Amino acid sequence: MIRKVHIVGAGNVGQALARVVKDVGLQEITMFSKSKTTSHLSHDLQPLLKPYDDLYKAPADLIILAVNDDRIETVAEMIPQRGQVVVHTSGSTPLDVLKKFPARGVIYPLQTFTAGHPVSWDNIPVFIEAADDLTRKRLLQFCSAFSPNCLVARSDERMKLHVSAVFVANFVNHLFVLAHQLLQENNRDFSLLMPLIRQTIDKAQQMPPIEAQTGPAVRNDLKTINKHLEMLENHPGKKEIYRLISQSIKEKQDQNEQL
Amino acid sequence: MIRKVHIVGAGNVGQALARVVKDVGLQEITMFSKSKTTSHLSHDLQPLLKPYDDLYKAPADLIILAVNDDRIETVAEMIPQRGQVVVHTSGSTPLDVLKKFPARGVIYPLQTFTAGHPVSWDNIPVFIEAADDLTRKRLLQFCSAFSPNCLVARSDERMKLHVSAVFVANFVNHLFVLAHQLLQENNRDFSLLMPLIRQTIDKAQQMPPIEAQTGPAVRNDLKTINKHLEMLENHPGKKEIYRLISQSIKEKQDQNEQL
């Protein structure tokens, strides 16, 4: 049974995990952060924070490395191997970077975390990987206390999940950034687009996205596409994205019709 | 006062407008469709449909051309000028294609319509353009009966709204298509991404999208970006979109930091 949990890193993922594990109340949590200040931490989490050096002394059943991907190996290097389970939380980092620890694993929540924007864990899928059956079982037990949607995925599949997440979250948000800029040129508010955005999401929930595709590209409406490209003449970045995605929409549609 | 309304075109926009105007109940609506069959129309709309030839005979106060953009001029050509208001519903077609009619205008609802997916008009912005003050006033009055969000926009601005809509609806849906394909390779369901997608939308409603940007590109995390590009080696279309949008995210971030 996992009783003592160390969370290393007090960024968005570290904080979100600390909060939900604390709320469940089954484990004793300690947080460690390289940052000397605690001011970015919410009041409920500040008491959990211990000096970074204690990380190498205090024993734990589970150590969660919620640090930037490129710091996982460095931090792992400094943690003594005492038989505890050590996991990272990275979508695109293989399990093997923790090979120093026999009981190693990954806890990857498929969600975007932003400080000050609390999320409900009720439907966040959490992907688990482990080096052996016992560790996997312990991690699934730990995870199922705060998520009803704990799944097992290997490193290569987790990376594919991460790339998919980049497309539907990071890239989608960037399209919002571009539309926001276009609207600002006429002092129009981005909120004008929200009903359209919500309808787009609702449709994606109800039918396969390929069937929900609308717009000039899927109709191969070259006249409209060319008008839009002309309008974007002074926005070379947006124009290039418009052209590339329109072409991709057309290609996927053609492939779909051939099936 | 507009009493008799003709809606030409029984596609998604024509049907959505016919239904909401019918539901308000202030006008007598007639629909005209080139298609001989009515089977794609819902039962409530089928009685409104008249033979296409009647369009040229029956008088109306308002004729709404809800046809494909490239058919607007052809259809307008065949409608006699009897002093009625004639509008189209296209985002990227200038008002002037209707110059044959002194009382001409545009009613452009900023929403994506799909048959069988009813929308609430309560917060759909509807953009009005008209050739003269009286027509504008009449159109605003007509529109405000079914939308609390009727706004005035010139042709050039309407095109910009349309391009923005393409980015946040059509292109966003295409990113869903690409992610859906990636997940299918591991037989994973697209619904796994819905909590992440919903969180992305919720953040866009709460803060400017540029501040909500997360992911490897905005962190300039080249190691992760390169892993993803390598994973997409056998998906050249997705790889190119990944590269271009990541580059655009980085550029916008740099510009934003310089402000």
Chai-1 contact restraints between the chains, C-beta under 6 A:
chainA,res_idxA,chainB,res_idxB,connection_type,confidence,min_distance_angstrom,max_distance_angstrom,comment,restraint_id
A,D69,B,T224,contact,1.0,0.0,6.0,A-B,restraint_1
A,D70,B,K223,contact,1.0,0.0,6.0,A-B,restraint_2
A,S92,B,T224,contact,1.0,0.0,6.0,A-B,restraint_3
A,S92,B,K227,contact,1.0,0.0,6.0,A-B,restraint_4
A,L110,B,L196,contact,1.0,0.0,6.0,A-B,restraint_5
A,Q111,B,L196,contact,1.0,0.0,6.0,A-B,restraint_6
A,T112,B,Q199,contact,1.0,0.0,6.0,A-B,restraint_7
A,T112,B,T214,contact,1.0,0.0,6.0,A-B,restraint_8
A,N123,B,P195,contact,1.0,0.0,6.0,A-B,restraint_9
A,I124,B,P195,contact,1.0,0.0,6.0,A-B,restraint_10
A,P125,B,L192,contact,1.0,0.0,6.0,A-B,restraint_11
A,E157,B,N186,contact,1.0,0.0,6.0,A-B,restraint_12
A,M159,B,M231,contact,1.0,0.0,6.0,A-B,restraint_13
A,K160,B,L182,contact,1.0,0.0,6.0,A-B,restraint_14
A,V163,B,H228,contact,1.0,0.0,6.0,A-B,restraint_15
A,S164,B,A179,contact,1.0,0.0,6.0,A-B,restraint_16
A,S164,B,L182,contact,1.0,0.0,6.0,A-B,restraint_17
A,S164,B,L183,contact,1.0,0.0,6.0,A-B,restraint_18
A,A165,B,L196,contact,1.0,0.0,6.0,A-B,restraint_19
A,V166,B,G215,contact,1.0,0.0,6.0,A-B,restraint_20
A,F167,B,L175,contact,1.0,0.0,6.0,A-B,restraint_21
A,F167,B,L178,contact,1.0,0.0,6.0,A-B,restraint_22
A,F167,B,A179,contact,1.0,0.0,6.0,A-B,restraint_23
A,V168,B,L175,contact,1.0,0.0,6.0,A-B,restraint_24
A,V168,B,A179,contact,1.0,0.0,6.0,A-B,restraint_25
A,V168,B,L193,contact,1.0,0.0,6.0,A-B,restraint_26
A,V168,B,I197,contact,1.0,0.0,6.0,A-B,restraint_27
A,A169,B,L196,contact,1.0,0.0,6.0,A-B,restraint_28
A,A169,B,T200,contact,1.0,0.0,6.0,A-B,restraint_29
A,N170,B,G215,contact,1.0,0.0,6.0,A-B,restraint_30
A,F171,B,L175,contact,1.0,0.0,6.0,A-B,restraint_31
A,F171,B,I245,contact,1.0,0.0,6.0,A-B,restraint_32
A,V172,B,V172,contact,1.0,0.0,6.0,A-B,restraint_33
A,V172,B,L175,contact,1.0,0.0,6.0,A-B,restraint_34
A,V172,B,T200,contact,1.0,0.0,6.0,A-B,restraint_35
A,N173,B,T200,contact,1.0,0.0,6.0,A-B,restraint_36
A,N173,B,P209,contact,1.0,0.0,6.0,A-B,restraint_37
A,N173,B,A212,contact,1.0,0.0,6.0,A-B,restraint_38
A,N173,B,Q213,contact,1.0,0.0,6.0,A-B,restraint_39
A,H174,B,I245,contact,1.0,0.0,6.0,A-B,restraint_40
A,H174,B,I249,contact,1.0,0.0,6.0,A-B,restraint_41
A,L175,B,F167,contact,1.0,0.0,6.0,A-B,restraint_42
A,L175,B,V168,contact,1.0,0.0,6.0,A-B,restraint_43
A,L175,B,F171,contact,1.0,0.0,6.0,A-B,restraint_44
A,L175,B,V172,contact,1.0,0.0,6.0,A-B,restraint_45
A,F176,B,A204,contact,1.0,0.0,6.0,A-B,restraint_46
A,F176,B,P209,contact,1.0,0.0,6.0,A-B,restraint_47
A,V177,B,P209,contact,1.0,0.0,6.0,A-B,restraint_48
A,V177,B,I210,contact,1.0,0.0,6.0,A-B,restraint_49
A,V177,B,K252,contact,1.0,0.0,6.0,A-B,restraint_50
A,L178,B,F167,contact,1.0,0.0,6.0,A-B,restraint_51
A,A179,B,S164,contact,1.0,0.0,6.0,A-B,restraint_52
A,A179,B,F167,contact,1.0,0.0,6.0,A-B,restraint_53
A,A179,B,V168,contact,1.0,0.0,6.0,A-B,restraint_54
A,H180,B,P209,contact,1.0,0.0,6.0,A-B,restraint_55
A,L182,B,K160,contact,1.0,0.0,6.0,A-B,restraint_56
A,L182,B,S164,contact,1.0,0.0,6.0,A-B,restraint_57
A,L183,B,S164,contact,1.0,0.0,6.0,A-B,restraint_58
A,N186,B,E157,contact,1.0,0.0,6.0,A-B,restraint_59
A,L192,B,P125,contact,1.0,0.0,6.0,A-B,restraint_60
A,L193,B,V168,contact,1.0,0.0,6.0,A-B,restraint_61
A,P195,B,N123,contact,1.0,0.0,6.0,A-B,restraint_62
A,P195,B,I124,contact,1.0,0.0,6.0,A-B,restraint_63
A,L196,B,L110,contact,1.0,0.0,6.0,A-B,restraint_64
A,L196,B,Q111,contact,1.0,0.0,6.0,A-B,restraint_65
A,L196,B,A165,contact,1.0,0.0,6.0,A-B,restraint_66
A,L196,B,A169,contact,1.0,0.0,6.0,A-B,restraint_67
A,I197,B,V168,contact,1.0,0.0,6.0,A-B,restraint_68
A,I197,B,I201,contact,1.0,0.0,6.0,A-B,restraint_69
A,Q199,B,T112,contact,1.0,0.0,6.0,A-B,restraint_70
A,T200,B,A169,contact,1.0,0.0,6.0,A-B,restraint_71
A,T200,B,V172,contact,1.0,0.0,6.0,A-B,restraint_72
A,T200,B,N173,contact,1.0,0.0,6.0,A-B,restraint_73
A,I201,B,I197,contact,1.0,0.0,6.0,A-B,restraint_74
A,I201,B,I201,contact,1.0,0.0,6.0,A-B,restraint_75
A,A204,B,F176,contact,1.0,0.0,6.0,A-B,restraint_76
A,P209,B,N173,contact,1.0,0.0,6.0,A-B,restraint_77
A,P209,B,F176,contact,1.0,0.0,6.0,A-B,restraint_78
A,P209,B,V177,contact,1.0,0.0,6.0,A-B,restraint_79
A,P209,B,H180,contact,1.0,0.0,6.0,A-B,restraint_80
A,I210,B,V177,contact,1.0,0.0,6.0,A-B,restraint_81
A,A212,B,N173,contact,1.0,0.0,6.0,A-B,restraint_82
A,Q213,B,N173,contact,1.0,0.0,6.0,A-B,restraint_83
A,T214,B,T112,contact,1.0,0.0,6.0,A-B,restraint_84
A,G215,B,V166,contact,1.0,0.0,6.0,A-B,restraint_85
A,G215,B,N170,contact,1.0,0.0,6.0,A-B,restraint_86
A,K223,B,D70,contact,1.0,0.0,6.0,A-B,restraint_87
A,T224,B,D69,contact,1.0,0.0,6.0,A-B,restraint_88
A,T224,B,S92,contact,1.0,0.0,6.0,A-B,restraint_89
A,K227,B,S92,contact,1.0,0.0,6.0,A-B,restraint_90
A,H228,B,V163,contact,1.0,0.0,6.0,A-B,restraint_91
A,M231,B,M159,contact,1.0,0.0,6.0,A-B,restraint_92
A,G237,B,S248,contact,1.0,0.0,6.0,A-B,restraint_93
A,L244,B,I241,contact,1.0,0.0,6.0,A-B,restraint_94
A,L244,B,L244,contact,1.0,0.0,6.0,A-B,restraint_95
A,I245,B,F171,contact,1.0,0.0,6.0,A-B,restraint_96
A,I245,B,H174,contact,1.0,0.0,6.0,A-B,restraint_97
A,S248,B,G237,contact,1.0,0.0,6.0,A-B,restraint_98
A,I249,B,H174,contact,1.0,0.0,6.0,A-B,restraint_99
A,K252,B,V177,contact,1.0,0.0,6.0,A-B,restraint_100
